[in-house]
Amino acid sequence: MKTVFVAGHNGMVGSAVVRQLERAGNCNVITRSRAQLDLCDQTAVSQFFSTNKIDEVYLAAAKVGGIIANNTYPADFIYQNLMIQNNIIHSAHLSDVNNLLFLGSSCIYPKLAEQPMRESALLTGTLEPTNEPYAIAKIAGIKMCESYNRQYGRNYRSVMPTNLYGQNDNFHPENSHVIPALIRRFHEAKLANSQEVVAWGSGKPMREFLHVDDMAAASIFVMNLDSKTYEANTQDMLSHINVGSGRDCTIRELVETVAKVVGFEGSISFDTSKPDGAPRKLMDVSRLANLGWKYRIELEDGLRSTYEWFLNNQDKFRK
């Protein structure tokens, strides 16, 4: 039975990957908490790989956050993500781990990339300034995988998810992404009988969202593709594959759907003094579709299950 290391197993994506791998029951999954293994420590990561016989790696570990966090801690975002990636990818190679899947982000694409964004849009324009350090780190991760494949014949693959949400998301009031932030805001407004909730920005930008369980399924699907099939769909030397639903909605539509799911009955206004970010971010997922994978969880259904999980885990979000 193969041994699979999931880096970042306590995070939203990593935990979903672990759940699905354990449910399948065809591999031995190993994980390490941050207290057990500091992924920014090169020596510690190298020792971990040298003392464990690992066959596959899902690199889901990362420092992540929303617009506020990216604006406030740019040095942390670029340093920590680069260190995590460098240490894991290089140590995996030195320990002769041939199969690795790197999880990136749709923010790797230019701010004004043609929509929907194709894999070939990478490095063709200026990045969105609010998350440029994070995006540059993720681009470096893609290029590391490509470089180790070219120089050493490794099978290091990269998947670029659209905006994710779901179980184990970060619901911090300031450092969270848009969906968990909205769920918490509307929930607290409902409890307080507030008459109004103010959302950031104009509500006009369009975004695509994918439930984390779909992302985990896609990651395992791509990891398990045979080399011949995978290489036939990455002949342009772009090893990364977009993962998303291929469908988007306006932020206003998202806000109204979250309010509906939570049961908030007050009014909604938009603070146009706050940044919108990129005007649109929709993934071209035709490459993944041609390989045989498609998302299953519709947005409103996913929001309902996410809110239910939030309600059952509120003790984690008291601060």
C-alpha positions as CSV (number, residue, x, y, z in Angstrom):
1,M,0.0,0.0,0.0
2,K,1.4,3.4,-1.0
3,T,2.2,6.1,1.6
4,V,0.8,9.5,1.0
5,F,1.9,12.7,2.8
6,V,-0.7,15.5,2.9
7,A,1.0,18.7,3.8
8,G,-1.4,21.2,5.3
9,H,-3.9,18.6,6.5
10,N,-5.5,21.0,9.0
11,G,-6.4,23.5,6.3
12,M,-9.5,23.5,4.3
13,V,-8.2,21.8,1.2
14,G,-5.8,19.5,2.9
15,S,-8.4,18.2,5.3
16,A,-10.8,17.5,2.4
17,V,-8.0,15.6,0.6
18,V,-7.4,13.5,3.7
19,R,-11.1,12.7,4.2
20,Q,-11.4,11.4,0.7
21,L,-8.2,9.5,0.7
22,E,-9.1,7.8,4.0
23,R,-12.6,7.1,2.7
24,A,-11.1,5.3,-0.4
25,G,-8.9,3.2,1.9
26,N,-6.3,2.4,-0.7
27,C,-3.3,4.2,0.9
28,N,-1.6,5.0,4.1
29,V,-2.0,8.7,4.8
30,I,0.5,10.5,7.0
31,T,0.3,14.0,8.3
32,R,2.2,16.4,10.6
33,S,0.8,19.4,12.5
34,R,2.7,22.7,12.6
35,A,3.9,21.8,16.1
36,Q,5.3,18.5,14.9
37,L,6.9,19.8,11.7
38,D,7.7,23.4,10.7
39,L,7.5,23.4,7.0
40,C,9.5,26.6,6.8
41,D,12.4,24.8,8.5
42,Q,14.5,23.2,5.7
43,T,16.5,20.9,7.9
44,A,13.3,19.6,9.7
45,V,11.5,19.0,6.4
46,S,14.6,17.2,4.9
47,Q,14.8,15.0,8.0
48,F,11.1,14.2,7.8
49,F,11.4,13.0,4.2
50,S,14.6,11.0,4.8
51,T,13.0,9.1,7.7
52,N,9.6,8.3,6.1
53,K,9.2,6.2,3.0
54,I,6.7,8.5,1.0
55,D,5.3,7.6,-2.4
56,E,3.1,10.7,-3.0
57,V,2.8,14.2,-1.7
58,Y,-0.2,16.6,-1.8
59,L,1.3,20.0,-1.2
60,A,-1.8,21.8,0.2
61,A,0.1,23.7,2.9
62,A,0.2,27.5,2.5
63,K,-0.3,30.8,4.2
64,V,-3.6,32.1,2.9
65,G,-6.0,35.0,3.5
66,G,-8.3,37.6,2.0
67,I,-7.7,41.1,0.7
68,I,-7.0,42.6,4.2
69,A,-4.5,39.9,5.2
70,N,-2.7,40.1,1.8
71,N,-2.5,43.9,2.1
72,T,-1.3,43.9,5.7
73,Y,1.2,41.0,5.7
74,P,2.8,40.9,2.2
75,A,6.2,39.8,3.5
76,D,4.7,37.0,5.4
77,F,2.8,35.8,2.4
78,I,5.7,35.7,0.0
79,Y,8.3,34.4,2.5
80,Q,6.3,31.6,4.1
81,N,4.8,30.3,0.9
82,L,8.1,30.2,-0.9
83,M,9.8,28.5,2.0
84,I,7.1,25.8,2.4
85,Q,7.1,25.1,-1.4
86,N,10.9,25.1,-1.7
87,N,11.4,22.8,1.3
88,I,8.8,20.2,0.4
89,I,9.4,20.0,-3.4
90,H,13.2,19.8,-3.0
91,S,13.1,17.4,-0.1
92,A,10.7,15.2,-2.0
93,H,13.1,15.1,-4.9
94,L,16.1,14.3,-2.8
95,S,14.2,11.4,-1.2
96,D,13.2,10.1,-4.6
97,V,9.5,10.8,-4.2
98,N,8.4,10.8,-7.8
99,N,4.7,11.9,-7.5
100,L,3.7,15.3,-6.1
101,L,0.7,17.5,-6.6
102,F,1.1,21.3,-5.9
103,L,-2.0,23.3,-5.1
104,G,-1.8,26.9,-6.4
105,S,-4.4,29.6,-6.9
106,S,-6.3,31.5,-9.6
107,C,-4.5,34.7,-8.5
108,I,-1.5,33.6,-10.5
109,Y,-3.2,35.1,-13.6
110,P,-2.9,38.7,-14.7
111,K,-5.5,41.1,-13.2
112,L,-6.9,41.9,-16.7
113,A,-6.5,38.4,-18.2
114,E,-8.9,37.5,-20.9
115,Q,-11.9,35.7,-19.5
116,P,-12.3,32.8,-19.0
117,M,-8.7,32.5,-17.9
118,R,-6.8,29.8,-19.8
119,E,-3.6,28.1,-18.4
120,S,-1.7,29.9,-21.2
121,A,-2.5,33.3,-19.6
122,L,0.2,32.7,-17.0
123,L,2.9,35.5,-17.0
124,T,1.3,37.5,-19.8
125,G,0.4,40.6,-17.8
126,T,0.4,42.5,-14.5
127,L,-0.9,40.8,-11.4
128,E,-3.6,42.1,-9.1
129,P,-1.6,44.4,-6.7
130,T,-3.5,43.4,-3.5
131,N,-2.2,39.8,-3.6
132,E,0.9,40.0,-5.8
133,P,3.3,38.6,-3.2
134,Y,1.1,35.5,-2.7
135,A,0.6,35.1,-6.5
136,I,4.4,35.3,-7.2
137,A,5.0,32.6,-4.6
138,K,2.4,30.3,-6.2
139,I,3.9,31.0,-9.7
140,A,7.3,30.0,-8.3
141,G,5.7,26.7,-7.1
142,I,4.4,25.9,-10.6
143,K,7.8,26.6,-12.1
144,M,9.6,24.5,-9.5
145,C,7.4,21.6,-10.4
146,E,8.0,22.1,-14.2
147,S,11.7,22.5,-13.6
148,Y,12.1,19.3,-11.6
149,N,10.1,17.5,-14.2
150,R,12.3,18.8,-17.0
151,Q,15.7,18.3,-15.3
152,Y,15.0,15.2,-13.2
153,G,12.1,13.5,-14.9
154,R,9.8,13.9,-11.9
155,N,6.0,13.6,-12.0
156,Y,5.2,16.9,-10.2
157,R,1.9,18.3,-11.2
158,S,0.1,21.5,-10.3
159,V,-3.6,22.4,-10.0
160,M,-4.9,25.9,-9.9
161,P,-8.2,26.2,-8.0
162,T,-10.7,28.9,-8.3
163,N,-12.1,30.5,-5.1
164,L,-12.7,27.7,-2.6
165,Y,-15.1,27.5,0.3
166,G,-16.5,24.8,2.6
167,Q,-15.8,22.8,5.7
168,N,-12.8,24.0,7.8
169,D,-12.6,27.4,6.1
170,N,-11.2,30.4,8.0
171,F,-14.1,32.4,9.5
172,H,-11.9,35.1,11.1
173,P,-13.7,38.5,11.0
174,E,-10.8,40.2,9.3
175,N,-8.5,37.6,7.7
176,S,-11.0,35.4,5.9
177,H,-12.1,35.1,2.3
178,V,-15.3,36.4,1.0
179,I,-17.7,33.5,1.6
180,P,-16.8,32.7,5.2
181,A,-16.6,36.4,6.0
182,L,-20.1,36.9,4.6
183,I,-21.5,33.8,6.4
184,R,-20.2,35.1,9.7
185,R,-21.3,38.7,9.1
186,F,-24.8,37.7,8.2
187,H,-25.1,35.1,11.0
188,E,-24.0,37.7,13.6
189,A,-26.3,40.3,12.1
190,K,-29.2,37.9,12.3
191,L,-28.5,37.1,16.0
192,A,-28.3,40.8,16.8
193,N,-31.5,41.6,14.8
194,S,-29.5,44.1,12.7
195,Q,-31.5,46.0,10.1
196,E,-28.6,46.3,7.7
197,V,-25.4,44.5,6.6
198,V,-22.7,46.4,4.7
199,A,-20.7,44.5,2.1
200,W,-17.3,45.5,0.8
201,G,-17.0,47.0,-2.7
202,S,-19.5,47.7,-5.4
203,G,-20.9,44.2,-5.8
204,K,-20.1,44.3,-9.5
205,P,-17.0,42.1,-9.8
206,M,-17.7,38.5,-10.9
207,R,-16.2,35.5,-9.1
208,E,-16.3,31.7,-9.5
209,F,-16.5,29.5,-6.5
210,L,-15.9,25.8,-6.0
211,H,-16.7,23.7,-2.9
212,V,-13.6,22.2,-1.3
213,D,-14.9,18.6,-1.6
214,D,-15.0,19.1,-5.3
215,M,-11.4,20.5,-5.2
216,A,-10.2,17.5,-3.2
217,A,-11.9,15.1,-5.7
218,A,-10.2,17.0,-8.6
219,S,-6.8,16.9,-6.9
220,I,-7.0,13.1,-6.4
221,F,-8.2,12.7,-10.0
222,V,-5.3,14.7,-11.4
223,M,-2.8,12.9,-9.2
224,N,-4.1,9.5,-10.4
225,L,-4.1,10.3,-14.1
226,D,-1.7,8.0,-16.0
227,S,1.4,9.8,-17.4
228,K,0.4,9.3,-21.0
229,T,-3.0,10.9,-20.5
230,Y,-1.6,13.8,-18.4
231,E,1.2,14.6,-20.8
232,A,-1.1,14.5,-23.8
233,N,-3.0,17.4,-22.2
234,T,0.0,19.4,-21.2
235,Q,2.0,19.4,-24.4
236,D,2.4,23.1,-24.4
237,M,4.8,22.8,-21.5
238,L,2.3,24.3,-19.1
239,S,2.0,21.6,-16.5
240,H,-0.7,23.3,-14.4
241,I,-4.4,22.6,-14.7
242,N,-7.2,24.9,-13.8
243,V,-9.8,23.6,-11.4
244,G,-13.2,25.2,-11.1
245,S,-16.9,25.1,-12.0
246,G,-16.5,27.2,-15.1
247,R,-19.5,29.3,-13.9
248,D,-19.4,32.7,-12.1
249,C,-21.7,35.2,-10.4
250,T,-21.5,38.8,-9.3
251,I,-20.5,39.5,-5.7
252,R,-23.9,41.1,-5.3
253,E,-25.5,37.8,-6.3
254,L,-23.2,35.9,-3.9
255,V,-24.1,38.3,-1.0
256,E,-27.8,37.9,-1.6
257,T,-27.5,34.1,-1.7
258,V,-25.5,34.0,1.5
259,A,-28.1,36.2,3.2
260,K,-30.8,33.8,2.0
261,V,-29.0,30.7,3.2
262,V,-28.3,32.3,6.6
263,G,-31.8,33.6,7.0
264,F,-30.9,37.3,7.3
265,E,-34.0,39.5,6.5
266,G,-32.6,43.0,6.8
267,S,-31.3,45.3,4.0
268,I,-27.9,45.0,2.2
269,S,-25.8,47.9,1.1
270,F,-22.4,48.1,-0.5
271,D,-19.4,50.3,0.6
272,T,-17.9,51.4,-2.7
273,S,-14.9,53.0,-0.8
274,K,-13.6,49.5,-0.3
275,P,-11.5,47.7,-3.0
276,D,-13.2,45.4,-5.5
277,G,-10.1,43.5,-6.6
278,A,-10.1,42.1,-10.1
279,P,-13.2,42.9,-12.2
280,R,-13.7,39.2,-13.1
281,K,-12.0,35.9,-12.3
282,L,-13.4,32.9,-14.3
283,M,-11.4,29.8,-15.0
284,D,-11.3,28.1,-18.4
285,V,-11.7,24.5,-17.2
286,S,-11.8,22.9,-20.6
287,R,-8.5,21.1,-20.1
288,L,-9.8,19.4,-17.0
289,A,-13.1,18.6,-18.6
290,N,-11.3,17.0,-21.5
291,L,-9.5,14.8,-19.0
292,G,-12.9,13.6,-17.7
293,W,-13.6,15.6,-14.5
294,K,-16.5,18.0,-13.7
295,Y,-17.7,19.6,-10.5
296,R,-20.7,18.3,-8.6
297,I,-21.7,20.7,-5.9
298,E,-23.8,23.7,-6.9
299,L,-23.1,27.0,-5.1
300,E,-26.3,27.4,-3.0
301,D,-26.1,23.7,-1.9
302,G,-22.5,24.2,-1.0
303,L,-23.3,27.4,1.0
304,R,-26.0,25.6,2.9
305,S,-23.7,22.8,4.0
306,T,-20.9,25.3,4.8
307,Y,-23.3,27.3,7.0
308,E,-24.4,24.1,8.7
309,W,-20.8,23.2,9.4
310,F,-20.2,26.7,10.8
311,L,-23.1,26.4,13.1
312,N,-21.8,23.1,14.4
313,N,-18.3,24.5,15.0
314,Q,-18.8,28.0,16.4
315,D,-16.6,27.4,19.4
316,K,-13.7,27.6,17.0
317,F,-14.6,31.1,16.0
318,R,-15.4,32.9,19.2
319,K,-12.6,35.4,18.9
